[in-house]
Amino acid sequence: MSFEVAAVRRQFPILSAAIDGKPVHYLDNGASAQTPEAVLDAVRTYETTARANVLRGVHRLAERATEAYENARAEVAGFLSVAPDEVVFTGGCTAAINLVAFSYGSLLQAGDRIILSELEHHSNIVPWQLLRQRHGVEIDVIPVTVAGRIDLNALPRLLTERTKLISLAHVSNVTGALLDVHAVVTLARTVGAKVMLDGAQRIPHGPVDVPALGVDFYVFAGHKAYGPNGIGALWARPEHLAAMPPFHGGGSMIGRVTFAETTWAEPPRRFEAGTPPIGPAIGLGAACTWMRGLDWKGAHAHEMALVERVMDGLQKIDGAQLFGPPGLQSRYPVVSFTLDGVHPHDVAQTLDSFGVAVRAGHHCCQPLMDRFDLDGTTRVSLAPYNDESDIDALLTGVEHAARMLR
């Protein structure tokens, strides 16, 4: 198996389209990735040959839908190297974090402590603040280094016997920095704390052997991983799922309901109340199958070669300042930068006139922006289907913005 970017690009219809007469140079993958034909076909097949509700029906369409839905769970589990009954389908990564914050969080007591970092996405901050309001837990924050990495040298002094959970980004959605998971898990175990990883930016770049990481919870979103919107997944150790109460109540998540008492279904069904996002889940399963078929060694080398070209090119543009790790070690293909005297939104709008799609602003990481006194950055985030033409268009557009807007 070898990696050929042209063959990958052909599987994504939008990349060969002209939108409003302009080519598509899509470099906003950290917000949402594009979707390959294999995923579109899987969802289309469900909607046209098996559309029905799952689990409770006994007719043919319901049985086909249920089989496809549970096969999708198995595909996601295989992508993570875990058992299918340890995978909970959610509405997305944010929904998965909220599930843990509500359900696992309900087992915590006032005075218990949770550790986050300065570079977390708001979805890994706000749910814990809501838990603090409900249960009186305390939040400690690991600082970030000048290179945009979590400063793990500061972690030991934050750990106490009251630390119950450390929840961190596996890969930063702003700096691209890869977390040293082994170091975090090793330190967490000294006080018996659990570890959760926000895998939203890591999952789109190849399978993850979750058991090898040694963590307790792992979450990610489908729309960043070449799948549909409105779907995500939570993996948790079986003993945690068994101990956690439901997040939502309704059909499918029950054992028996009476007005006197209701009993719960076993996980993962306990956490999937009502009609689940069936089509999106099937699409996510197809996306995991598609990703497992890529040559990720070759794909990652290709991605990082593009990152190097982006970083080298930006450093040659007057006024451009890179933000994050200065090199390619322990990072993923996300590059953030500023252009002196130009607001990131203006940079992004200029790039759009060249057919280049990037993200601009605080990237749902306002505490990180506050840490570096920034009014936002322009973010370039790559996927295996990006090629040299995308980088050429990007650098041409930034050079134009530097000449015209400063």
C-alpha positions as semicolon CSV with decimal commas, in nm:
position;residue;x (nm);y (nm);z (nm)
1;M;0,000;0,000;0,000
2;S;0,136;0,344;-0,093
3;F;0,009;0,698;-0,053
4;E;-0,089;0,891;-0,366
5;V;-0,248;1,227;-0,295
6;A;-0,409;1,249;-0,640
7;A;-0,590;0,919;-0,584
8;V;-0,713;1,040;-0,245
9;R;-0,832;1,374;-0,383
10;R;-1,042;1,202;-0,649
11;Q;-1,254;1,048;-0,373
12;F;-1,373;1,393;-0,256
13;P;-1,615;1,546;-0,510
14;I;-1,598;1,900;-0,369
15;L;-1,223;1,925;-0,430
16;S;-1,269;1,908;-0,806
17;A;-1,561;2,150;-0,809
18;A;-1,553;2,522;-0,882
19;I;-1,748;2,717;-0,622
20;D;-1,861;3,058;-0,750
21;G;-1,610;3,018;-1,029
22;K;-1,315;2,962;-0,798
23;P;-1,122;2,640;-0,726
24;V;-1,150;2,488;-0,380
25;H;-0,832;2,503;-0,174
26;Y;-0,973;2,366;0,148
27;L;-0,743;2,430;0,447
28;D;-1,007;2,445;0,722
29;N;-1,001;2,076;0,811
30;G;-0,961;2,146;1,182
31;A;-1,315;2,285;1,181
32;S;-1,472;2,026;0,948
33;A;-1,311;1,786;0,705
34;Q;-1,458;1,703;0,365
35;T;-1,641;1,375;0,304
36;P;-1,533;1,099;0,062
37;E;-1,763;0,913;-0,174
38;A;-1,744;0,600;0,044
39;V;-1,911;0,784;0,333
40;L;-2,169;0,950;0,109
41;D;-2,252;0,609;-0,040
42;A;-2,294;0,448;0,302
43;V;-2,539;0,715;0,419
44;R;-2,722;0,708;0,086
45;T;-2,757;0,330;0,105
46;Y;-2,911;0,352;0,451
47;E;-3,148;0,631;0,351
48;T;-3,261;0,453;0,032
49;T;-3,262;0,085;0,131
50;A;-3,281;0,061;0,511
51;R;-3,430;0,379;0,654
52;A;-3,609;0,278;0,972
53;N;-3,569;0,315;1,345
54;V;-3,326;0,082;1,520
55;L;-3,347;-0,174;1,800
56;R;-3,720;-0,207;1,855
57;G;-3,858;-0,300;1,513
58;V;-3,895;-0,656;1,385
59;H;-3,963;-0,580;1,019
60;R;-3,694;-0,612;0,753
61;L;-3,604;-0,245;0,725
62;A;-3,567;-0,210;1,102
63;E;-3,346;-0,517;1,113
64;R;-3,131;-0,382;0,827
65;A;-3,102;-0,045;1,002
66;T;-3,009;-0,203;1,334
67;E;-2,747;-0,423;1,172
68;A;-2,593;-0,124;0,991
69;Y;-2,597;0,086;1,308
70;E;-2,425;-0,179;1,520
71;N;-2,178;-0,256;1,241
72;A;-2,087;0,113;1,248
73;R;-2,020;0,088;1,621
74;A;-1,792;-0,208;1,553
75;E;-1,604;-0,009;1,287
76;V;-1,549;0,282;1,527
77;A;-1,436;0,038;1,795
78;G;-1,191;-0,123;1,554
79;F;-1,049;0,218;1,468
80;L;-0,980;0,271;1,839
81;S;-0,875;-0,092;1,910
82;V;-1,150;-0,130;2,173
83;A;-1,461;-0,343;2,223
84;P;-1,784;-0,227;2,055
85;D;-1,980;-0,218;2,382
86;E;-1,731;0,040;2,512
87;V;-1,827;0,289;2,239
88;V;-2,115;0,532;2,293
89;F;-2,251;0,727;1,998
90;T;-2,311;1,094;2,080
91;G;-2,409;1,407;1,894
92;G;-2,043;1,510;1,860
93;C;-1,728;1,570;2,058
94;T;-1,890;1,847;2,264
95;A;-2,181;1,619;2,346
96;A;-1,940;1,344;2,451
97;I;-1,750;1,574;2,688
98;N;-2,078;1,699;2,834
99;L;-2,187;1,338;2,887
100;V;-1,873;1,266;3,089
101;A;-1,901;1,595;3,279
102;F;-2,261;1,520;3,375
103;S;-2,251;1,145;3,432
104;Y;-1,902;1,085;3,566
105;G;-1,910;1,430;3,721
106;S;-2,219;1,337;3,923
107;L;-2,002;1,085;4,109
108;L;-1,769;1,361;4,230
109;Q;-1,806;1,563;4,549
110;A;-1,757;1,925;4,649
111;G;-1,387;1,994;4,682
112;D;-1,281;1,733;4,427
113;R;-1,050;1,878;4,163
114;I;-1,032;1,861;3,783
115;I;-0,725;1,965;3,585
116;L;-0,748;2,135;3,243
117;S;-0,497;2,340;3,045
118;E;-0,479;2,689;2,901
119;L;-0,501;2,561;2,544
120;E;-0,828;2,369;2,575
121;H;-1,119;2,423;2,339
122;H;-1,419;2,583;2,509
123;S;-1,598;2,247;2,486
124;N;-1,340;2,111;2,731
125;I;-1,376;2,406;2,967
126;V;-1,740;2,512;2,990
127;P;-1,888;2,168;3,080
128;W;-1,649;2,151;3,378
129;Q;-1,746;2,503;3,485
130;L;-2,110;2,394;3,479
131;L;-2,014;2,094;3,692
132;R;-1,840;2,331;3,932
133;Q;-2,167;2,523;3,964
134;R;-2,367;2,204;4,025
135;H;-2,134;2,010;4,254
136;G;-1,872;2,248;4,387
137;V;-1,573;2,080;4,223
138;E;-1,260;2,290;4,173
139;I;-1,071;2,348;3,847
140;D;-0,694;2,373;3,820
141;V;-0,523;2,491;3,501
142;I;-0,189;2,381;3,353
143;P;-0,011;2,674;3,184
144;V;0,112;2,671;2,826
145;T;0,472;2,724;2,716
146;V;0,581;2,997;2,475
147;A;0,592;2,723;2,208
148;G;0,220;2,655;2,249
149;R;0,254;2,326;2,436
150;I;0,100;2,219;2,765
151;D;0,369;2,272;3,030
152;L;0,376;1,928;3,189
153;N;0,655;2,044;3,423
154;A;0,381;2,237;3,605
155;L;0,150;1,936;3,641
156;P;0,303;1,769;3,952
157;R;0,243;2,072;4,173
158;L;-0,125;2,078;4,075
159;L;-0,186;1,714;4,167
160;T;-0,342;1,639;4,506
161;E;-0,533;1,352;4,659
162;R;-0,850;1,543;4,561
163;T;-0,759;1,542;4,189
164;K;-1,012;1,311;4,024
165;L;-0,977;1,385;3,653
166;I;-0,731;1,538;3,406
167;S;-0,898;1,635;3,077
168;L;-0,672;1,756;2,795
169;A;-0,654;1,791;2,418
170;H;-0,468;1,505;2,251
171;V;-0,369;1,756;1,980
172;S;-0,422;2,132;2,007
173;N;-0,667;2,279;1,757
174;V;-0,466;2,603;1,755
175;T;-0,098;2,508;1,776
176;G;-0,104;2,150;1,649
177;A;0,100;2,039;1,953
178;L;0,079;1,669;2,038
179;L;0,034;1,589;2,406
180;D;0,280;1,359;2,583
181;V;0,002;1,125;2,696
182;H;0,235;0,877;2,867
183;A;0,372;1,150;3,094
184;V;0,023;1,268;3,187
185;V;-0,107;0,919;3,260
186;T;0,201;0,832;3,467
187;L;0,159;1,142;3,683
188;A;-0,218;1,098;3,712
189;R;-0,180;0,746;3,847
190;T;0,033;0,873;4,138
191;V;-0,283;1,025;4,289
192;G;-0,541;0,789;4,136
193;A;-0,677;1,048;3,894
194;K;-0,855;0,951;3,574
195;V;-0,751;1,090;3,233
196;M;-0,971;1,198;2,945
197;L;-0,845;1,301;2,600
198;D;-1,022;1,527;2,354
199;G;-0,924;1,350;2,033
200;A;-1,105;1,580;1,789
201;Q;-0,783;1,692;1,617
202;R;-0,598;1,360;1,645
203;I;-0,852;1,114;1,506
204;P;-0,855;1,257;1,148
205;H;-0,490;1,156;1,111
206;G;-0,513;0,780;1,156
207;P;-0,621;0,501;1,390
208;V;-0,556;0,541;1,763
209;D;-0,467;0,247;1,989
210;V;-0,663;0,376;2,286
211;P;-0,579;0,091;2,528
212;A;-0,208;0,155;2,467
213;L;-0,256;0,517;2,577
214;G;-0,369;0,407;2,923
215;V;-0,643;0,671;2,947
216;D;-0,992;0,635;3,092
217;F;-1,204;0,837;2,846
218;Y;-1,155;0,932;2,480
219;V;-1,386;1,151;2,272
220;F;-1,398;1,272;1,912
221;A;-1,627;1,420;1,646
222;G;-1,735;1,266;1,318
223;H;-1,740;1,583;1,108
224;K;-1,368;1,642;1,164
225;A;-1,295;1,280;1,069
226;Y;-1,443;1,277;0,715
227;G;-1,784;1,174;0,847
228;P;-2,125;1,344;0,874
229;N;-2,222;1,626;1,105
230;G;-2,415;1,556;1,424
231;I;-2,227;1,243;1,530
232;G;-1,940;1,170;1,765
233;A;-1,821;0,901;1,998
234;L;-1,719;0,845;2,356
235;W;-1,499;0,557;2,459
236;A;-1,470;0,479;2,830
237;R;-1,338;0,195;3,035
238;P;-1,620;-0,056;3,106
239;E;-1,604;-0,002;3,482
240;H;-1,661;0,371;3,436
241;L;-1,957;0,321;3,203
242;A;-2,109;0,071;3,447
243;A;-2,080;0,319;3,737
244;M;-2,206;0,626;3,550
245;P;-2,576;0,723;3,560
246;P;-2,756;0,823;3,238
247;F;-2,713;1,166;3,087
248;H;-3,052;1,173;2,908
249;G;-3,370;0,981;2,980
250;G;-3,611;0,828;2,729
251;G;-3,662;0,525;2,511
252;S;-3,396;0,261;2,444
253;M;-3,183;0,341;2,750
254;I;-3,411;0,164;2,998
255;G;-3,448;-0,181;3,143
256;R;-3,802;-0,139;3,276
257;V;-4,015;0,168;3,347
258;T;-4,280;0,201;3,616
259;F;-4,400;0,514;3,792
260;A;-4,237;0,381;4,104
261;E;-3,895;0,313;3,956
262;T;-3,699;0,286;3,632
263;T;-3,401;0,063;3,572
264;W;-3,131;0,132;3,317
265;A;-3,004;-0,065;3,021
266;E;-2,645;-0,180;3,020
267;P;-2,387;0,045;2,850
268;P;-2,360;0,168;2,585
269;R;-2,738;0,171;2,540
270;R;-2,778;0,348;2,875
271;F;-2,630;0,663;2,722
272;E;-2,817;0,660;2,389
273;A;-3,167;0,772;2,480
274;G;-3,431;0,802;2,209
275;T;-3,377;0,763;1,837
276;P;-3,003;0,798;1,776
277;P;-2,844;0,973;1,476
278;I;-2,863;0,653;1,271
279;G;-2,753;0,779;0,931
280;P;-2,467;0,988;1,070
281;A;-2,350;0,694;1,284
282;I;-2,344;0,471;0,976
283;G;-2,150;0,743;0,798
284;L;-1,901;0,763;1,084
285;G;-1,850;0,389;1,066
286;A;-1,783;0,422;0,694
287;A;-1,539;0,707;0,760
288;C;-1,346;0,491;1,006
289;T;-1,335;0,211;0,749
290;W;-1,211;0,458;0,487
291;M;-0,943;0,593;0,718
292;R;-0,822;0,245;0,808
293;G;-0,762;0,185;0,438
294;L;-0,513;0,470;0,401
295;D;-0,137;0,439;0,418
296;W;-0,101;0,660;0,724
297;K;0,275;0,649;0,736
298;G;0,281;0,793;0,387
299;A;-0,013;1,026;0,454
300;H;0,144;1,173;0,766
301;A;0,477;1,225;0,587
302;H;0,287;1,403;0,310
303;E;0,094;1,620;0,556
304;M;0,406;1,722;0,746
305;A;0,594;1,803;0,427
306;L;0,312;2,045;0,348
307;V;0,331;2,187;0,701
308;E;0,702;2,248;0,655
309;R;0,632;2,428;0,327
310;V;0,363;2,642;0,492
311;M;0,591;2,737;0,780
312;D;0,889;2,812;0,555
313;G;0,674;3,016;0,319
314;L;0,509;3,221;0,593
315;Q;0,843;3,301;0,753
316;K;0,949;3,467;0,428
317;I;0,647;3,700;0,424
318;D;0,705;4,038;0,588
319;G;0,498;4,072;0,905
320;A;0,388;3,708;0,932
321;Q;0,441;3,558;1,278
322;L;0,401;3,185;1,345
323;F;0,230;3,078;1,665
324;G;0,302;2,736;1,817
325;P;0,582;2,479;1,800
326;P;0,867;2,607;1,581
327;G;0,947;2,265;1,432
328;L;0,781;1,946;1,310
329;Q;0,846;1,725;1,612
330;S;0,547;1,608;1,821
331;R;0,296;1,809;1,625
332;Y;0,015;1,754;1,378
333;P;-0,076;1,950;1,063
334;V;-0,219;2,265;1,219
335;V;-0,039;2,598;1,171
336;S;-0,156;2,928;1,322
337;F;-0,012;3,267;1,235
338;T;-0,070;3,640;1,259
339;L;0,004;3,917;1,011
340;D;0,123;4,238;1,174
341;G;-0,132;4,515;1,150
342;V;-0,398;4,297;0,986
343;H;-0,689;4,133;1,167
344;P;-0,710;3,755;1,113
345;H;-1,061;3,790;0,972
346;D;-0,929;4,023;0,701
347;V;-0,654;3,775;0,618
348;A;-0,912;3,496;0,587
349;Q;-1,142;3,706;0,367
350;T;-0,852;3,792;0,139
351;L;-0,759;3,425;0,114
352;D;-1,118;3,340;0,027
353;S;-1,087;3,564;-0,280
354;F;-0,809;3,325;-0,391
355;G;-1,032;3,022;-0,331
356;V;-0,851;2,936;-0,007
357;A;-1,061;2,836;0,296
358;V;-0,898;2,886;0,638
359;R;-1,023;2,960;0,987
360;A;-0,967;3,293;1,163
361;G;-1,040;3,415;1,515
362;H;-0,991;3,270;1,861
363;H;-1,082;2,913;1,751
364;C;-1,298;2,861;2,063
365;C;-0,981;2,902;2,271
366;Q;-1,018;3,246;2,428
367;P;-0,810;3,161;2,741
368;L;-0,522;3,065;2,511
369;M;-0,556;3,390;2,317
370;D;-0,561;3,581;2,646
371;R;-0,244;3,398;2,754
372;F;-0,057;3,538;2,451
373;D;-0,247;3,869;2,431
374;L;-0,376;3,790;2,084
375;D;-0,692;3,903;1,911
376;G;-0,701;3,573;1,726
377;T;-0,494;3,397;1,462
378;T;-0,534;3,268;1,110
379;R;-0,528;2,889;1,114
380;V;-0,425;2,650;0,839
381;S;-0,526;2,288;0,904
382;L;-0,441;2,012;0,660
383;A;-0,574;1,670;0,562
384;P;-0,427;1,391;0,347
385;Y;-0,607;1,523;0,038
386;N;-0,432;1,861;0,043
387;D;-0,157;1,913;-0,211
388;E;0,104;2,162;-0,329
389;S;-0,152;2,366;-0,523
390;D;-0,336;2,440;-0,198
391;I;-0,015;2,567;-0,036
392;D;0,077;2,773;-0,343
393;A;-0,263;2,945;-0,332
394;L;-0,236;3,001;0,042
395;L;0,107;3,165;0,027
396;T;0,010;3,376;-0,274
397;G;-0,295;3,499;-0,086
398;V;-0,103;3,582;0,233
399;E;0,160;3,770;0,031
400;H;-0,121;3,970;-0,131
401;A;-0,274;4,047;0,209
402;A;0,064;4,160;0,342
403;R;0,105;4,401;0,048
404;M;-0,250;4,536;0,033
405;L;-0,375;4,542;0,393
406;R;-0,079;4,661;0,596
